[in-house]
Amino acid sequence: MNEQDIEYLIRSLGIGSTYRGYRYLNYGIKLCLEDEDYLLSVSKLLYPLIARHYRTTSYSVERDIRTIIKVCWERGNKRLLQEIALRPMHERPSCSEFLDILTAHLRQKSASRLVV
């Protein structure tokens, strides 16, 4: 999976690179694609790793990712999010759910490329 695929998916959801959370989400997805164990411990492992990489705090990483989830849910491509989640979503997803949905979608997309 290359970085352009991650960026394309994030932008398709209506999230622009002007949000700090865009970079955090992009890097977080990349890490989760490399090792899905990060999805089991988002607050304890993933946020601190992203924070170290960008020289910020775990709290800022979580807040900024929550902000872009809100942007996606309220003004972005909510229909696409529900489509890739493979289930109806009646409320805005948490950060870990959002990361899981995007990571699973990209992993499945990558696997289907290998089959073809």
VOBA-1610 file (N, C-alpha, C; in pm, whole numbers, padded with zeros to 5 digits, always signed):
BEGIN
Met+00086-00118+00000Met+00000+00000+00000Met+00090+00123+00000Asn+00066+00213-00094Asn+00150+00332-00097Asn+00078+00452-00035Glu+00156+00553-00011Glu+00105+00671+00058Glu-00002+00745-00023Gln+00006+00737-00155Gln-00095+00803-00238Gln-00232+00741-00216Asp-00239+00610-00195Asp-00367+00543-00169Asp-00427+00593-00038Ile-00343+00610+00062Ile-00390+00659+00192Ile-00441+00802+00177Glu-00363+00886+00111Glu-00402+01026+00092Glu-00530+01036+00009Tyr-00542+00955-00094Tyr-00661+00957-00179Tyr-00786+00923-00098Leu-00776+00821-00014Leu-00890+00781+00068Leu-00928+00893+00165Ile-00830+00950+00232Ile-00858+01057+00329Ile-00923+01176+00259Arg-00869+01216+00146Arg-00925+01329+00071Arg-01065+01296+00017Ser-01086+01171-00023Ser-01218+01128-00073Ser-01325+01140+00035Leu-01282+01132+00160Leu-01375+01145+00273Leu-01405+01292+00305Gly-01343+01383+00232Gly-01368+01525+00251Gly-01276+01590+00353Ile-01163+01528+00379Ile-01067+01580+00476Ile-00947+01636+00400Gly-00925+01766+00415Gly-00815+01831+00345Gly-00688+01834+00427Ser-00578+01859+00360Ser-00448+01860+00426Ser-00425+01984+00511Thr-00521+02075+00514Thr-00506+02195+00597Thr-00529+02164+00746Tyr-00582+02047+00774Tyr-00602+02006+00914Tyr-00478+01932+00963Arg-00434+01967+01084Arg-00320+01897+01143Arg-00346+01748+01154Gly-00470+01713+01185Gly-00506+01572+01200Gly-00490+01493+01072Tyr-00488+01560+00959Tyr-00467+01493+00830Tyr-00334+01418+00831Arg-00228+01488+00872Arg-00094+01426+00876Arg-00090+01315+00980Tyr-00151+01339+01095Tyr-00151+01239+01202Tyr-00226+01113+01157Leu-00341+01133+01093Leu-00420+01019+01046Leu-00344+00942+00938Asn-00285+01014+00845Asn-00209+00953+00737Asn-00098+00864+00794Tyr-00021+00918+00885Tyr+00090+00843+00946Tyr+00037+00727+01031Gly-00071+00751+01104Gly-00131+00647+01188Gly-00181+00529+01105Ile-00244+00557+00992Ile-00291+00450+00904Ile-00172+00371+00850Lys-00068+00443+00811Lys+00052+00377+00760Lys+00108+00280+00865Leu+00115+00325+00990Leu+00165+00239+01098Leu+00074+00118+01119Cys-00057+00141+01116Cys-00154+00032+01138Cys-00150-00070+01024Leu-00121-00024+00904Leu-00109-00117+00791Leu+00016-00204+00806Glu+00120-00147+00868Glu+00243-00222+00891Glu+00226-00322+01006Asp+00150-00281+01109Asp+00131-00367+01226Asp-00007-00338+01285Glu-00102-00428+01261Glu-00239-00403+01305Glu-00256-00410+01457Asp-00154-00451+01531Asp-00161-00450+01677Asp-00179-00308+01732Tyr-00138-00209+01655Tyr-00158-00070+01697Tyr-00306-00039+01716Leu-00392-00106+01642Leu-00536-00083+01655Leu-00591-00133+01789Leu-00519-00223+01852Leu-00562-00277+01981Leu-00527-00183+02096Ser-00434-00095+02071Ser-00390-00005+02178Ser-00362+00134+02121Val-00466+00195+02069Val-00452+00324+02003Val-00399+00431+02098Ser-00459+00442+02216Ser-00418+00547+02310Ser-00279+00522+02370Lys-00249+00397+02399Lys-00123+00367+02467Lys-00003+00351+02375Leu-00027+00305+02251Leu+00085+00282+02160Leu+00087+00375+02040Leu-00026+00384+01970Leu-00029+00456+01843Leu-00014+00608+01861Tyr-00097+00668+01947Tyr-00089+00814+01965Tyr+00050+00859+02010Pro+00111+00791+02109Pro+00246+00835+02149Pro+00348+00826+02036Leu+00336+00724+01952Leu+00429+00708+01839Leu+00410+00821+01737Ile+00285+00852+01706Ile+00256+00963+01614Ile+00305+01094+01676Ala+00280+01111+01805Ala+00321+01234+01875Ala+00472+01253+01872Arg+00545+01147+01896Arg+00693+01155+01890Arg+00739+01192+01749His+00678+01132+01649His+00716+01158+01511His+00695+01305+01474Tyr+00587+01364+01522Tyr+00554+01504+01489Tyr+00591+01603+01599Arg+00659+01554+01702Arg+00703+01638+01814Arg+00587+01716+01877Thr+00487+01641+01915Thr+00371+01700+01982Thr+00328+01605+02094Thr+00209+01625+02147Thr+00161+01539+02256Thr+00056+01439+02206Ser+00040+01331+02278Ser-00062+01232+02245Ser-00200+01295+02249Tyr-00220+01384+02346Tyr-00349+01453+02358Tyr-00380+01531+02230Ser-00280+01603+02177Ser-00301+01681+02055Ser-00332+01591+01936Val-00264+01477+01928Val-00289+01382+01820Val-00434+01335+01826Glu-00479+01293+01944Glu-00615+01244+01959Glu-00717+01353+01927Arg-00696+01472+01979Arg-00789+01584+01956Arg-00798+01618+01808Asp-00684+01623+01740Asp-00682+01661+01600Asp-00742+01552+01510Ile-00726+01426+01548Ile-00791+01319+01472Ile-00942+01323+01496Arg-00983+01351+01621Arg-01127+01366+01650Arg-01187+01478+01566Thr-01112+01587+01550Thr-01159+01701+01471Thr-01183+01661+01327Ile-01092+01588+01267Ile-01112+01551+01127Ile-01223+01447+01111Ile-01245+01365+01212Ile-01358+01272+01207Ile-01488+01352+01208Lys-01491+01455+01290Lys-01609+01542+01297Lys-01632+01612+01162Val-01525+01659+01101Val-01535+01724+00970Val-01590+01626+00867Cys-01537+01505+00867Cys-01585+01402+00774Cys-01732+01373+00797Trp-01770+01360+00923Trp-01908+01323+00958Trp-02008+01434+00926Glu-01970+01558+00953Glu-02064+01670+00938Glu-02061+01737+00801Arg-01944+01745+00739Arg-01934+01818+00612Arg-01867+01739+00501Gly-01818+01622+00533Gly-01743+01544+00434Gly-01830+01441+00364Asn-01766+01336+00320Asn-01833+01231+00243Asn-01876+01118+00338Lys-01980+01145+00412Lys-02033+01048+00509Lys-02081+00920+00440Arg-02134+00935+00321Arg-02183+00819+00247Arg-02068+00723+00216Leu-01954+00776+00174Leu-01837+00691+00146Leu-01789+00624+00274Leu-01788+00697+00384Leu-01746+00638+00511Leu-01834+00519+00546Gln-01964+00535+00532Gln-02056+00426+00564Gln-02039+00310+00467Glu-02009+00342+00343Glu-01989+00238+00242Glu-01865+00154+00274Ile-01756+00218+00311Ile-01634+00141+00339Ile-01638+00076+00477Ala-01726+00125+00565Ala-01741+00064+00696Ala-01815-00069+00686Leu-01885-00087+00574Leu-01963-00210+00549Leu-02077-00231+00647Arg-02122-00124+00706Arg-02234-00131+00800Arg-02294+00008+00815Pro-02423+00013+00853Pro-02482+00145+00878Pro-02418+00209+01002Met-02397+00336+00996Met-02339+00409+01110Met-02438+00517+01150His-02486+00508+01273His-02586+00604+01320His-02524+00716+01402Glu-02401+00695+01444Glu-02331+00801+01516Glu-02187+00807+01470Arg-02126+00921+01497Arg-01989+00944+01455Arg-01897+00840+01520Pro-01805+00782+01441Pro-01716+00680+01498Pro-01610+00741+01591Ser-01562+00660+01682Ser-01451+00702+01768Ser-01323+00702+01685Cys-01217+00753+01741Cys-01089+00755+01669Cys-01044+00614+01634Ser-01053+00523+01729Ser-01007+00386+01702Ser-01096+00318+01599Glu-01227+00341+01603Glu-01317+00284+01502Glu-01283+00339+01363Phe-01259+00470+01357Phe-01228+00536+01230Phe-01099+00479+01171Leu-00996+00467+01254Leu-00870+00410+01209Leu-00889+00266+01162Asp-00970+00190+01234Asp-00996+00051+01198Asp-01068+00042+01064Ile-01168+00125+01043Ile-01245+00125+00917Ile-01153+00157+00799Leu-01074+00261+00811Leu-00988+00302+00699Leu-00878+00200+00673Thr-00818+00149+00781Thr-00712+00049+00767Thr-00766-00079+00703Ala-00881-00126+00750Ala-00939-00249+00694Ala-00973-00230+00546His-01027-00114+00512His-01061-00086+00372His-00936-00089+00284Leu-00831-00022+00328Leu-00708-00017+00249Leu-00643-00155+00240Arg-00648-00231+00348Arg-00591-00366+00347Arg-00668-00456+00249Gln-00800-00445+00251Gln-00884-00525+00160Gln-00859-00485+00016Lys-00847-00356-00008Lys-00822-00305-00142Lys-00687-00355-00194Ser-00589-00356-00107Ser-00456-00404-00143Ser-00459-00554-00172Ala-00533-00629-00093Ala-00543-00774-00113Ala-00613-00806-00245Ser-00716-00728-00279Ser-00788-00754-00405Ser-00701-00723-00526Arg-00607-00630-00511Arg-00514-00601-00619Arg-00421-00720-00646Leu-00381-00787-00538Leu-00290-00901-00551Leu-00357-01019-00618Val-00488-01033-00598Val-00563-01144-00654Val-00579-01128-00804Val-00599-01005-00847Val-00625-00976-00990Val-00507-00998-01076
//
